[in-house]
Amino acid sequence: MITHIQGKLVEKNPTDVVIDCNGVGYILNISLHTFSQIPDQENLKLFTHLQVKEDSHTLFGFSSLAEREIFRLLISVSGVGASTARTMLSSLTPKQVREGIAVGDVALIQSIKGIGAKTAQRVILDLKDKILKVYDIDELSTQKSNTNKDEALSALDVLGFNKKQSERVVDKIITIQPDASVEVIIKQALKNL
């Protein structure tokens, strides 16, 4: 029903924003990703998703159409509510969520607070084909970078680094340089660990 809201930014918090639109203040729940994308300027436009329940109407705001689309796909999965989807988009970037689902990375999805193994598997099972259709991701190219990622992670593991920390750092490197070789990933990771 409401596809976007544009107006004056009145209040900005890590979990929500208030936008004044012609004298009416709208509170929009946002992810940390959207929070980091919002500029500190008065005029703001956010894409929205309106969730209607028996006891509440809740607006969710997104800095991009892609993030909103991923949010909508996530809440279409049985057992994933709006707050869980928002947590997922706060823990990982929309691109990381998208690629994690596309390549079937259960560990990545499960690393999000409040998501167990069954839910992570259900998210991947339900959304893999939809994500591939929506974003036309070439599975082979994502898997190639994944083998580099796996090799780099096992090398860092052998060197005695914490697995979760290594994964976070390596994921950031791959997001910035998707074609990075194993050596480049390891060198970059060692600088950041």
Secondary structure, 3 states (H helix, E strand, C coil): CCCEEEEEEEEECCCEEEEEECCEEEEEECCHHHHHHCCCCCEEEEEEEEEECCCCEEEEEECCHHHHHHHHHHHCCCCCCHHHHHHHHHHCCHHHHHHHHHCCCHHHHHCCCCCCHHHHHHHHHHHHHHHHHHHCCCHHHHHHHHHHHHHHHHHHHHCCCCHHHHHHHHHHHHHHCCCCCHHHHHHHHHHHC
